Amino acid sequence: MSLRENERRILQEIERRLSEEEPELAGRLESFGDPDAPIDPGLSGWKPWVACGLIAAVTAGLLVLLFVLTPGAPQPEPSAPAQTTQPVENEPAR
């Protein structure tokens, strides 16, 4: 986040006073570097939407693969013509 010109001027004044009053502490604080500098210059062109696009593409690919490899519901076999059974008269009663 960028600072306004007024805020930059105030910070520079604080840094100047600190350097005059506490040079040892000012030297230690300078070792941390510029907070506005990018952490890794190689990432300055990186766009978060690229990662989101890759995640979406992988997810869509996995869903297509899932639908292709998943077997469908078993189809009912065509029913054979109904057979009529005649009761057997000599069968014992239960």
C-alpha positions as CSV (number, residue, x, y, z in Angstrom):
1,M,0.0,0.0,0.0
2,S,1.4,3.3,-1.1
3,L,1.8,6.2,1.3
4,R,0.5,9.7,0.6
5,E,3.1,12.5,0.1
6,N,2.3,14.0,3.6
7,E,2.8,10.6,5.2
8,R,6.1,10.1,3.5
9,R,7.3,13.5,4.6
10,I,6.3,12.7,8.2
11,L,8.1,9.3,8.1
12,Q,11.3,10.9,6.7
13,E,11.2,13.4,9.5
14,I,10.9,10.6,12.1
15,E,13.7,8.7,10.4
16,R,16.0,11.8,10.5
17,R,15.3,12.5,14.2
18,L,15.9,8.9,15.0
19,S,19.2,8.9,13.2
20,E,20.3,12.0,15.1
21,E,19.1,10.8,18.6
22,E,19.7,7.0,18.4
23,P,22.1,6.2,15.6
24,E,22.6,2.6,16.8
25,L,18.9,1.9,16.8
26,A,18.5,3.6,13.4
27,G,21.2,1.3,12.0
28,R,19.4,-1.8,13.3
29,L,16.1,-0.7,11.8
30,E,17.8,0.1,8.4
31,S,18.9,-3.6,8.2
32,F,15.2,-4.5,7.7
33,G,15.2,-2.8,4.3
34,D,12.5,-0.9,2.5
35,P,9.0,-2.1,3.4
36,D,7.6,-1.0,0.1
37,A,10.1,-3.1,-1.9
38,P,8.7,-6.3,-3.3
39,I,9.7,-9.4,-1.4
40,D,10.7,-11.4,-4.5
41,P,11.1,-9.4,-7.7
42,G,10.3,-12.5,-9.8
43,L,6.7,-12.4,-8.5
44,S,6.0,-8.9,-9.6
45,G,4.3,-10.0,-12.8
46,W,2.4,-12.9,-11.2
47,K,-1.4,-12.6,-11.4
48,P,-3.7,-14.4,-9.0
49,W,-6.2,-15.0,-11.8
50,V,-3.7,-17.3,-13.4
51,A,-3.8,-19.6,-10.4
52,C,-7.6,-19.5,-10.2
53,G,-7.8,-20.4,-13.9
54,L,-5.5,-23.4,-13.5
55,I,-7.5,-24.6,-10.5
56,A,-10.7,-24.2,-12.5
57,A,-9.3,-26.1,-15.5
58,V,-8.0,-29.0,-13.4
59,T,-11.3,-29.2,-11.5
60,A,-13.3,-29.2,-14.8
61,G,-11.0,-31.9,-16.2
62,L,-11.4,-34.1,-13.2
63,L,-15.2,-33.8,-13.4
64,V,-15.3,-34.7,-17.1
65,L,-13.0,-37.7,-16.3
66,L,-15.3,-38.7,-13.5
67,F,-18.4,-38.6,-15.7
68,V,-16.6,-40.5,-18.5
69,L,-15.2,-43.3,-16.3
70,T,-18.3,-43.7,-14.0
71,P,-20.5,-46.5,-15.3
72,G,-24.1,-45.6,-15.9
73,A,-27.1,-47.1,-14.0
74,P,-27.8,-50.7,-15.1
75,Q,-30.4,-50.8,-17.8
76,P,-33.4,-53.0,-17.0
77,E,-33.5,-56.1,-19.2
78,P,-36.5,-56.4,-21.4
79,S,-39.0,-58.5,-19.7
80,A,-39.9,-61.9,-21.2
81,P,-43.5,-62.6,-22.1
82,A,-45.4,-63.5,-19.0
83,Q,-45.6,-67.2,-18.5
84,T,-48.9,-68.5,-17.2
85,T,-48.5,-71.2,-14.6
86,Q,-51.2,-73.7,-14.0
87,P,-51.7,-74.9,-10.5
88,V,-50.7,-78.4,-9.9
89,E,-53.6,-80.3,-8.4
90,N,-51.6,-83.1,-6.7
91,E,-49.4,-80.7,-4.7
92,P,-49.8,-81.1,-1.0
93,A,-51.3,-78.1,0.9
94,R,-49.1,-76.0,3.1
